[in-house]
Amino acid sequence: MDHLLQIGLLGSIGRFSSGDQRQRQRGEQVICRTDRGLEIGTVLKALPNNGIETDGDLLRKVTPEDQLLIQRIEKFRDRAFMACQNLLHEKKLDAVLVDVEHLFDGSGLYFYFLGDVSDEVNQLTEQLAETYEAKVKFRRFSQTLAEGCGPDCGTGASGCGTGGCQTCSVRAACKSSP
């Protein structure tokens, strides 16, 4: 089953394949894998899988645990916005920052500006993204989502608990998951 999803800050629409063949309902929030990383999407419509190329994979429905993470991402996104605004003001740069987008898995921090952006602003935002990443350490979480918990993924030794992958909160996104 494929689905049309609205994703990203700018509301891009794409076709995503669902490995579990479950039909999702319009308006349902889901986690999907795009070429940028793991993102939150909103289901617009279910479509038959007829071999048309997709823009990524619909992994699963957003869970209550995901909602807590989304709230945390939003808090840090707002901090990144303010930090960028302050740096632009300090350096007396004319760029107009519109918004900041942080992907669900922490693999990307995107700054959106009005008009053309100078090389100096590009360098500033790259530095800010690296500083911000070092501070909140989202990349480690992103790696866990993409690769599993580590060499002992699915065992008590990795922190998954006695239920192994069955009780792991990142099970659906984990490549090691049975």
Beta strands, then each sheet from edge to edge (+ up, - down):
strand 1: 2-7
strand 2: 12-18
strand 3: 29-33
strand 4: 38-47
strand 5: 56-61
strand 6: 96-102
strand 7: 109-114
sheet 1: 1+ 2- 5- 3+ 4- 1+
sheet 2: 6+ 7-
end
